[in-house]
Amino acid sequence: MDRQIRRVEPEGLAAALDLAWRVFSEFEAPEYAAEGIDEFRRFIRVENIAGKMNAGSMILWGWYEGDTLAGMIAITVTGHVNLLFVDAAYHRRGIAKALHHTAADYFREHGVSKITVNSSPYAVDIYRRFGFVPMSGEQTLSGIRFTPMLLLLDQAQAD
């Protein structure tokens, strides 16, 4: 089967955000208050993300297996990971790692030396494996639980 990472174009945005919602609903939402679930849903509205993409401030990549979108990452061009989700059927195949490396390569090419992420509780260990370190303990903002994390690219291992 053909596997590839490619930019998510506007016509594929709804599918990418549907994937994010499905994975969030399965793995994150059960531990969130209603406020956090509503806030996440608002953030991933197609209109919101499309506006950021059109303004050139956000880029999305998807991992495709044939025509199936199995994973996605959304970043701000200044060095922040906004979304990283992999369909449950595709977990433990290195997809998140490959998407992370795609983003890190983009940042290096554009002179960004550090990457930040507000990791969900579920993903903290995953980001640690990528080389991120917590900048503080878990926080909650508008019902969203997260741990601010940082990766310095000049210290990042390209494993």
Backbone as CSV, one residue per row, in Angstrom:
resi,resn,N_x,N_y,N_z,CA_x,CA_y,CA_z,C_x,C_y,C_z
1,MET,0.850,-1.192,0.000,0.000,0.000,0.000,0.883,1.239,0.000
2,ASP,0.458,2.244,-0.736,1.173,3.501,-0.824,1.012,4.283,0.484
3,ARG,2.140,4.597,1.128,2.128,5.382,2.367,2.929,6.649,2.121
4,GLN,2.362,7.780,2.537,3.087,9.027,2.349,2.576,10.119,3.280
5,ILE,3.473,11.057,3.538,3.102,12.268,4.259,3.001,13.370,3.219
6,ARG,1.895,14.097,3.264,1.748,15.234,2.357,0.948,16.330,3.048
7,ARG,1.099,17.540,2.527,0.364,18.677,3.079,-1.124,18.428,2.937
8,VAL,-1.859,18.834,3.944,-3.313,18.787,3.880,-3.759,20.072,3.194
9,GLU,-4.395,19.905,2.084,-4.904,21.033,1.308,-6.303,21.381,1.805
10,PRO,-6.820,22.561,1.451,-8.138,22.972,1.948,-9.232,21.928,1.729
11,GLU,-9.210,21.219,0.599,-10.262,20.231,0.352,-10.152,19.013,1.272
12,GLY,-9.017,18.812,1.913,-8.849,17.695,2.843,-8.938,18.093,4.300
13,LEU,-9.165,19.376,4.548,-9.160,19.881,5.921,-10.256,19.265,6.781
14,ALA,-11.464,19.179,6.258,-12.574,18.622,7.060,-12.254,17.195,7.501
15,ALA,-11.677,16.394,6.622,-11.334,15.014,6.974,-10.260,14.977,8.066
16,ALA,-9.274,15.865,7.971,-8.215,15.910,8.983,-8.777,16.314,10.342
17,LEU,-9.665,17.285,10.354,-10.238,17.731,11.626,-11.237,16.707,12.175
18,ASP,-11.921,15.978,11.303,-12.776,14.875,11.757,-11.930,13.799,12.435
19,LEU,-10.759,13.506,11.866,-9.846,12.541,12.482,-9.435,13.031,13.871
20,ALA,-9.061,14.305,13.977,-8.674,14.863,15.279,-9.820,14.722,16.286
21,TRP,-11.020,15.027,15.869,-12.174,14.938,16.752,-12.430,13.497,17.207
22,ARG,-12.366,12.548,16.280,-12.591,11.138,16.629,-11.570,10.638,17.655
23,VAL,-10.302,10.961,17.409,-9.250,10.484,18.315,-9.354,11.199,19.665
24,PHE,-9.598,12.505,19.634,-9.799,13.250,20.877,-10.953,12.654,21.671
25,SER,-12.049,12.382,20.996,-13.240,11.847,21.666,-12.959,10.501,22.322
26,GLU,-12.130,9.697,21.680,-11.833,8.365,22.218,-10.825,8.403,23.361
27,PHE,-9.776,9.201,23.222,-8.669,9.127,24.168,-8.587,10.277,25.164
28,GLU,-9.098,11.437,24.820,-8.973,12.606,25.694,-10.282,12.984,26.392
29,ALA,-11.342,13.056,25.632,-12.616,13.558,26.156,-13.095,12.847,27.410
30,PRO,-12.885,11.535,27.549,-13.377,10.882,28.771,-12.801,11.472,30.064
31,GLU,-11.663,12.153,29.974,-11.052,12.738,31.169,-11.181,14.256,31.218
32,TYR,-11.972,14.821,30.323,-12.150,16.263,30.274,-13.532,16.643,30.787
33,ALA,-13.619,17.832,31.349,-14.910,18.408,31.696,-15.581,18.886,30.405
34,ALA,-16.868,19.090,30.461,-17.622,19.543,29.285,-17.035,20.826,28.706
35,GLU,-16.570,21.732,29.551,-15.976,22.984,29.080,-14.779,22.715,28.164
36,GLY,-13.925,21.776,28.537,-12.755,21.454,27.737,-13.122,20.808,26.420
37,ILE,-14.095,19.929,26.445,-14.555,19.280,25.217,-15.122,20.326,24.258
38,ASP,-15.939,21.231,24.785,-16.518,22.293,23.955,-15.428,23.215,23.391
39,GLU,-14.435,23.530,24.212,-13.347,24.406,23.773,-12.547,23.750,22.648
40,PHE,-12.259,22.461,22.792,-11.526,21.757,21.742,-12.346,21.743,20.453
41,ARG,-13.609,21.446,20.570,-14.495,21.407,19.395,-14.509,22.759,18.689
42,ARG,-14.539,23.850,19.462,-14.508,25.193,18.868,-13.188,25.428,18.124
43,PHE,-12.084,25.015,18.754,-10.771,25.243,18.152,-10.646,24.542,16.806
44,ILE,-11.159,23.327,16.693,-10.974,22.561,15.454,-12.079,22.790,14.426
45,ARG,-12.865,23.820,14.594,-13.846,24.160,13.557,-13.110,24.432,12.248
46,VAL,-13.650,23.923,11.167,-13.023,24.090,9.855,-12.752,25.566,9.575
47,GLU,-13.706,26.439,9.884,-13.550,27.863,9.597,-12.363,28.445,10.352
48,ASN,-12.160,28.021,11.585,-11.062,28.524,12.406,-9.715,28.111,11.821
49,ILE,-9.565,26.817,11.557,-8.289,26.314,11.047,-8.051,26.791,9.619
50,ALA,-9.097,26.816,8.783,-8.946,27.308,7.406,-8.475,28.760,7.397
51,GLY,-8.994,29.554,8.315,-8.567,30.952,8.404,-7.084,31.063,8.720
52,LYS,-6.610,30.220,9.618,-5.185,30.224,9.976,-4.330,29.727,8.811
53,MET,-4.818,28.713,8.100,-4.085,28.218,6.931,-4.037,29.290,5.837
54,ASN,-5.156,29.930,5.586,-5.215,30.971,4.553,-4.326,32.159,4.885
55,ALA,-4.183,32.452,6.187,-3.333,33.551,6.620,-1.852,33.168,6.592
56,GLY,-1.574,31.883,6.369,-0.190,31.421,6.325,0.433,31.183,7.680
57,SER,-0.383,31.155,8.729,0.165,30.970,10.077,0.102,29.521,10.557
58,MET,-0.615,28.652,9.849,-0.737,27.257,10.253,-0.583,26.355,9.031
59,ILE,0.097,25.232,9.250,0.303,24.217,8.210,-0.134,22.872,8.779
60,LEU,-0.766,22.074,7.946,-1.145,20.705,8.333,-0.515,19.725,7.359
61,TRP,-0.067,18.597,7.925,0.365,17.461,7.120,-0.457,16.257,7.538
62,GLY,-0.656,15.362,6.606,-1.356,14.123,6.904,-0.519,12.928,6.509
63,TRP,-0.710,11.843,7.240,-0.123,10.550,6.880,-1.234,9.792,6.159
64,TYR,-0.983,9.453,4.911,-1.976,8.769,4.098,-1.506,7.358,3.793
65,GLU,-2.411,6.421,3.946,-2.188,5.048,3.501,-3.181,4.837,2.362
66,GLY,-2.655,4.928,1.143,-3.550,4.974,-0.008,-4.354,6.256,0.075
67,ASP,-5.667,6.130,0.046,-6.538,7.299,0.165,-7.005,7.546,1.594
68,THR,-6.560,6.715,2.538,-7.008,6.820,3.923,-6.085,7.719,4.729
69,LEU,-6.659,8.726,5.365,-5.899,9.594,6.264,-5.797,8.896,7.614
70,ALA,-4.581,8.523,8.004,-4.367,7.775,9.245,-3.853,8.647,10.380
71,GLY,-3.271,9.794,10.063,-2.730,10.675,11.090,-2.581,12.077,10.547
72,MET,-2.471,13.049,11.466,-2.316,14.438,11.055,-1.579,15.229,12.111
73,ILE,-0.883,16.264,11.654,-0.230,17.215,12.542,-0.522,18.618,12.023
74,ALA,-0.774,19.537,12.949,-0.977,20.947,12.611,0.008,21.758,13.430
75,ILE,0.716,22.659,12.754,1.707,23.498,13.426,1.478,24.958,13.077
76,THR,1.953,25.831,13.960,2.070,27.234,13.592,3.461,27.404,13.012
77,VAL,3.611,28.315,12.076,4.895,28.482,11.409,5.965,29.028,12.344
78,THR,5.568,29.508,13.516,6.528,30.051,14.475,7.057,29.011,15.461
79,GLY,6.584,27.751,15.363,7.190,26.714,16.184,6.317,26.053,17.220
80,HIS,5.021,26.012,17.019,4.136,25.374,17.998,3.346,24.245,17.338
81,VAL,3.284,23.107,18.005,2.447,22.003,17.544,1.060,22.206,18.142
82,ASN,0.068,22.381,17.286,-1.305,22.587,17.742,-2.068,21.282,17.880
83,LEU,-1.872,20.389,16.924,-2.623,19.134,16.884,-1.705,18.034,16.385
84,LEU,-1.789,16.870,17.001,-1.107,15.674,16.511,-1.981,14.492,16.891
85,PHE,-2.592,13.870,15.897,-3.521,12.773,16.144,-3.301,11.658,15.134
86,VAL,-3.390,10.429,15.625,-3.296,9.239,14.775,-4.499,8.367,15.083
87,ASP,-5.193,7.936,14.037,-6.341,7.048,14.191,-5.923,5.826,15.014
88,ALA,-6.774,5.402,15.921,-6.459,4.286,16.824,-6.059,3.021,16.082
89,ALA,-6.634,2.783,14.922,-6.313,1.583,14.142,-4.877,1.603,13.621
90,TYR,-4.220,2.765,13.682,-2.869,2.912,13.150,-1.836,3.228,14.238
91,HIS,-2.215,3.129,15.500,-1.267,3.400,16.588,-0.109,2.410,16.552
92,ARG,1.010,2.853,17.099,2.226,2.044,17.264,2.852,1.608,15.937
93,ARG,2.711,2.481,14.942,3.329,2.211,13.637,4.348,3.285,13.259
94,GLY,4.629,4.199,14.197,5.600,5.259,13.921,5.043,6.449,13.168
95,ILE,3.730,6.523,13.057,3.116,7.612,12.291,3.288,8.951,12.998
96,ALA,3.030,9.011,14.296,3.200,10.274,15.030,4.654,10.729,14.956
97,LYS,5.562,9.806,15.089,6.989,10.132,15.018,7.344,10.698,13.643
98,ALA,6.854,10.068,12.594,7.132,10.546,11.242,6.537,11.944,11.012
99,LEU,5.326,12.162,11.490,4.714,13.486,11.367,5.502,14.525,12.157
100,HIS,5.935,14.158,13.360,6.759,15.062,14.177,8.045,15.419,13.430
101,HIS,8.695,14.430,12.835,9.937,14.697,12.105,9.689,15.613,10.902
102,THR,8.562,15.460,10.249,8.212,16.344,9.138,8.113,17.784,9.618
103,ALA,7.436,17.969,10.742,7.307,19.319,11.310,8.663,19.860,11.745
104,ALA,9.462,19.031,12.420,10.780,19.477,12.880,11.665,19.875,11.694
105,ASP,11.605,19.114,10.620,12.370,19.458,9.417,11.919,20.807,8.854
106,TYR,10.607,21.019,8.833,10.087,22.306,8.367,10.640,23.443,9.235
107,PHE,10.582,23.260,10.553,11.067,24.319,11.448,12.550,24.590,11.228
108,ARG,13.358,23.537,11.129,14.792,23.732,10.888,15.018,24.505,9.589
109,GLU,14.309,24.119,8.533,14.469,24.784,7.231,14.089,26.262,7.286
110,HIS,13.226,26.612,8.233,12.757,27.997,8.338,13.351,28.738,9.535
111,GLY,14.440,28.217,10.082,15.182,28.924,11.124,14.546,28.934,12.499
112,VAL,13.601,28.038,12.735,12.973,27.947,14.061,13.796,26.967,14.893
113,SER,14.265,27.405,16.049,15.178,26.577,16.848,14.516,25.856,18.005
114,LYS,13.256,26.185,18.283,12.579,25.483,19.363,11.126,25.233,18.987
115,ILE,10.621,24.114,19.472,9.233,23.739,19.234,8.542,23.657,20.587
116,THR,7.350,24.212,20.660,6.544,24.091,21.868,5.287,23.290,21.554
117,VAL,4.724,22.723,22.598,3.451,22.015,22.495,2.782,22.087,23.851
118,ASN,1.484,22.191,23.850,0.704,22.054,25.076,0.126,20.645,25.036
119,SER,0.879,19.705,25.583,0.531,18.293,25.451,-0.651,17.909,26.317
120,SER,-1.537,17.140,25.728,-2.620,16.553,26.516,-2.013,15.541,27.480
121,PRO,-2.726,15.203,28.539,-2.200,14.192,29.469,-1.860,12.884,28.767
122,TYR,-2.656,12.500,27.796,-2.456,11.241,27.079,-1.131,11.218,26.317
123,ALA,-0.681,12.371,25.824,0.462,12.416,24.911,1.782,12.831,25.545
124,VAL,1.807,13.137,26.833,3.048,13.598,27.455,4.194,12.605,27.233
125,ASP,3.963,11.342,27.443,5.030,10.352,27.261,5.479,10.264,25.812
126,ILE,4.566,10.432,24.891,4.920,10.414,23.470,5.846,11.575,23.156
127,TYR,5.500,12.769,23.621,6.353,13.929,23.369,7.705,13.782,24.080
128,ARG,7.724,13.197,25.252,9.009,12.944,25.932,9.905,12.076,25.047
129,ARG,9.322,11.047,24.430,10.114,10.181,23.538,10.654,10.950,22.334
130,PHE,9.979,12.003,21.927,10.449,12.845,20.829,11.528,13.824,21.287
131,GLY,11.778,13.915,22.602,12.801,14.806,23.139,12.278,16.052,23.818
132,PHE,10.970,16.227,23.882,10.387,17.377,24.561,10.564,17.232,26.071
133,VAL,10.675,18.373,26.755,10.731,18.384,28.219,9.628,19.309,28.734
134,PRO,9.019,18.950,29.850,7.979,19.818,30.423,8.582,21.141,30.874
135,MET,7.849,22.217,30.639,8.262,23.533,31.119,7.612,23.851,32.457
136,SER,6.559,23.121,32.785,5.869,23.258,34.072,4.982,22.034,34.230
137,GLY,4.253,21.996,35.323,3.316,20.904,35.540,2.051,21.098,34.721
138,GLU,1.138,20.143,34.869,-0.120,20.211,34.135,-0.905,21.455,34.515
139,GLN,-1.541,22.038,33.518,-2.378,23.217,33.696,-3.739,22.958,33.072
140,THR,-4.690,23.806,33.405,-6.010,23.751,32.779,-6.401,25.166,32.382
141,LEU,-6.813,25.326,31.129,-7.252,26.619,30.624,-8.494,26.385,29.777
142,SER,-9.578,27.028,30.126,-10.863,26.851,29.425,-11.262,25.384,29.362
143,GLY,-10.917,24.646,30.419,-11.275,23.238,30.502,-10.318,22.293,29.797
144,ILE,-9.325,22.837,29.089,-8.328,22.016,28.381,-7.170,21.730,29.334
145,ARG,-6.910,20.442,29.551,-5.777,20.017,30.387,-4.551,19.844,29.504
146,PHE,-3.415,20.421,29.948,-2.203,20.325,29.133,-0.959,20.538,29.989
147,THR,0.141,20.032,29.482,1.465,20.269,30.051,2.273,21.002,28.989
148,PRO,2.707,22.239,29.284,3.547,22.956,28.315,4.896,22.242,28.197
149,MET,5.309,21.978,26.959,6.561,21.260,26.738,7.379,21.974,25.660
150,LEU,8.688,21.714,25.689,9.629,22.396,24.803,10.630,21.400,24.235
151,LEU,10.972,21.596,22.976,12.032,20.847,22.316,12.968,21.838,21.653
152,LEU,14.241,21.817,22.043,15.252,22.624,21.399,15.810,21.823,20.239
153,LEU,15.633,22.331,19.042,15.995,21.546,17.861,17.488,21.284,17.751
154,ASP,18.322,22.209,18.196,19.754,21.953,18.102,20.202,20.868,19.072
155,GLN,19.343,20.498,20.040,19.642,19.430,20.974,18.820,18.177,20.686
156,ALA,17.919,18.291,19.712,17.012,17.173,19.414,17.769,16.083,18.673
157,GLN,17.483,14.876,19.063,18.068,13.737,18.378,17.171,13.359,17.212
158,ALA,17.767,13.119,16.096,17.010,12.690,14.914,16.998,11.165,14.897
159,ASP,16.222,10.573,15.813,16.212,9.107,15.888,15.333,8.471,14.861
